[in-house]
Amino acid sequence: MGSLFRSETMCLAQLFLQSGTAYECLSALGEKGLVQFRDLNQNVSSFQRKFVGEVKRCEELERILVYLVQEINRADIPLPEGEASPPAPPLKQVLEMQEQLQKLEVELREVTKNKEKLRKNLLELIEYTHMLRVTKTFVKRNVEFEPTYEEFPSLESDSLLDYSCMQRLGAKLGFVSGLINQGKVEAFEKMLWRVCKGYTIVSYAELDESLEDPETGEVIKWYVFLISFWGEQIGHKVKKICDCYHCHVYPYPNTAEERREIQEGLNTRIQDLYTVLHKTEDYLRQVLCKAAESVYSRVIQVKKMKAIYHMLNMCSFDVTNKCLIAEVWCPEADLQDLRRALEEGSRESGATIPSFMNIIPTKETPPTRIRTNKFTEGFQNIVDAYGVGSYREVNPALFTIITFPFLFAVMFGDFGHGFVMFLFALLLVLNENHPRLNQSQEIMRMFFNGRYILLLMGLFSVYTGLIYNDCFSKSVNLFGSGWNVSAMYSSSHPPAEHKKMVLWNDSVVRHNSILQLDPSIPGVFRGPYPLGIDPIWNLATNRLTFLNSFKMKMSVILGIIHMTFGVILGIFNHLHFRKKFNIYLVSIPELLFMLCIFGYLIFMIFYKWLVFSAETSRVAPSILIEFINMFLFPASKTSGLYTGQEYVQRVLLVVTALSVPVLFLGKPLFLLWLHNGRSCFGVNRSGYTLIRKDSEEEVSLLGSQDVEEGNHQVEDGCREMACEEFNFGEILMTQVIHSIEYCLGCISNTASYLRLWALSLAHAQLSDVLWAMLMRVGLRVDTTYGVLLLLPVIALFAVLTIFILLIMEGLSAFLHAIRLHWVEFQNKFYVGAGTKFVPFSFSLLSSKFNNDDSVA
């Protein structure tokens, strides 16, 4: 509790690391995560630091590992992840590991390049075979023609081609054949017509199957084309157009015999390429499987090595360049572990001179270190989202563990909804070690990280649901109602009492649609319900009136208690920082202002609840009217809640009026008196400056601390320092602003807590509407089709309950609970102007292969 109540005591230590042992010492420190390094080379660029070469080497190894992970993922080889994190590699093994990885990269790139080349050749040969098969149907050749002359079909076989005209001109026909993308066919044909002016004959045929593009690897539809032309100039134009449209052009055989020989040669080469390609893929997979066994440990080792050199770049060298000096923030409780880590690193390196550390005094504000576990981490994150706590101030997270889920449950109070949320969170807690939950998507990971918050929120919602007696908008009669309806009948009472009481009879019951129970009649109200609200209120027509009155008063009571507790926590800050004058001049006036007005309001609520009974409730005065009259001083006397109420209220107003000027002027005048009333300050402080730098208040506190401790030593030169830095006007303005904000905030913050009532009412009404529109309709259907209709109705009711009432309403209540803690509670005592302690720890490094650049 001490660590969670207040951040740990920190110290600034100086590490003296021998050049030969610095790497091993930082490796030991990184495994334990004890210290936060300070950058001693802030004025030196990243490229001019001592170990920039080693960092570049690590980046080169990371690049190789990124390539390995990409190839392993491409081959669908599972990446094993070790349970234990391997240590940083010794310096002797770094060069060996670098050579192995570089050799492996060269081999993989060469094998992959050969594989891609073989694959491309295979795809081209397959395209060539398809082209020969399809173009065979375009032109029928006569084997009697000489090979040097172009052959063409007769006029009878193809009436569209006028080959007799070409024969008379003595032209020599040429052919260009290949494959073209389906989307480029139309533009390709238009271009041929325009450029060649109709001196070409183009034939097309679509392939039955889609083929993979050898260049891009994309599977697309292809068209086989055969272009007949005459003349060399036309042939050059046709070939250029084919290149422009990225056509895959293949040689066209002149004779049927040549076609058959090419086909046979292609089949043989394709079979050989399939064999070689399979063997290449098998070898490549063997190499990748072997690399996948050690890639996890290599990734972690390179990350750790890079982190070590980044920390070494933050160290400075001594004059002899044989020793590195580092400055670190370390919790005082971990100093012994820090010494052991340095000894362990020196022992592993085999150095004769061990590394050591010294604690150095400083006035700088240390970072804030609060140890958390998996249960408290989520609540600490809620507080840190507002602002990291200042050093050694009270941490609100300890109290948020209870107050946050409780205020959420006040707004979300429903036994059924809370139980569903509790079961969901319990499922996450019981399966928190499941790997899929740790690697889930962002939204699911957010629920997983807040599983303990959800668990308490659901548990508290079950409790408040029992108090409200609300379960899916219905009340549960567990202990029997305390109201007796039969006692209202006249037959239940003697005839002598009938004139004194308003009782029911058969005629009254028959002619009145609304009947009212009178608790003042004996036997009607037999006592309060043992737990929560009586279930009979769920049937009453004035149910909302009763619940609104109850929840509104409850919201005000909880809000004032919550804010008062925040002011009391500020007293612990003043005591710790030795500012006792703040207790008398700030905290006590704030408490008096709060309690004399709003604390008195709580008193009146409880007094009216306890003193007035059912018989006297009709003459009970209104609390709101009495509270307003407290400030207006009405001329006519009112009955009041109790005797002497007017005098008590005037005393409270006088105390409130006196606390305001003390709150506005007390602290500035006291600091001015300290500044002018003493010739010099006796400054005998040790430790750290526990408030913000350049604070006017600190100058006066240098003297006030000595008054409290009975210390009257005098140091030279303090008067000049105080005279230069003390500024009464700034202190006065700061305190006035704070006081105005507090006084106005007491009113606005109290009204802000009414959101507890508003959201609780909204949640109950939404739940009631959902039940009335779905479940009530499904349950009223006759028994013939009722069962068939009830199943989809229940399913729809469950879906809407989860998405509307659990997720949307739960998120709304969650955000409002955060606001009540950040604005209304924490601003009473919490500054949140600190810096978070970020230790040099290897556990903060990611060890997951989330994507291809997981090691980048």
PyMOL commands that set and color helices and strands:
alter all, ss='L'
color gray80, all
select helices_A, chain A and resi 2-5+22-32+46-48+52-74+91-135+163-169+182-196+232-244+256-312+332-349+377-386+397-412+415-430+435-438+442-449+451-468+486-488+490-492+495-497+506-511+535-538+543-576+580-611+617-619+623-632+645-676+696-709+718-725+728-752+755-779+783-828+842-844
alter helices_A, ss='H'
color red, helices_A
select strands_A, chain A and resi 10-18+36-37+173-181+200-206+211-212+219-220+222-230+248-250+316-317+323-331+356-360
alter strands_A, ss='S'
color yellow, strands_A
deselect
rebuild
show_as cartoon
